[in-house]
Amino acid sequence: MQRWGVPDAQALALVGYPGKLPKSGKRPRFRFSTRQQRLTAYLPELDAALDAAGKPPDWLRRRTRGAPFAGKSPLEHMIAGGPDAAAAVLRTLHRIALRTALTQT
């Protein structure tokens, strides 16, 4: 999350943490649920897909008009939709990487 420039509060929302940041500002320690584990399994894949697509990490925070984001940033889409939305973002990045590879030949 730090590499992507995602603030702690958004990172906690992304993994579905039910609480808020403590007043100390330190990240809370907690055990991941199965759903949270499923979602975080996408994160390294998303990172690799960003590189393959030639997109900078801040691409995740930019608002996008096209499907499947409908005016949200990919990060907001993942926060709202959980693992299924993370899969959609990953598919989008794979499409971009494929399109880029095909135009370079």
ABEGO torsion letter per residue (X at the ends): XAAAGBBAAAAAAAAGBABBBBAAGBBBBBBBBAAAAAAAAAAAAAAAAAAAAGBBAAAAABBBABOAAGGBBAAAAAAAAEAAAAAAAAAAAAAAAAAAAAAAX
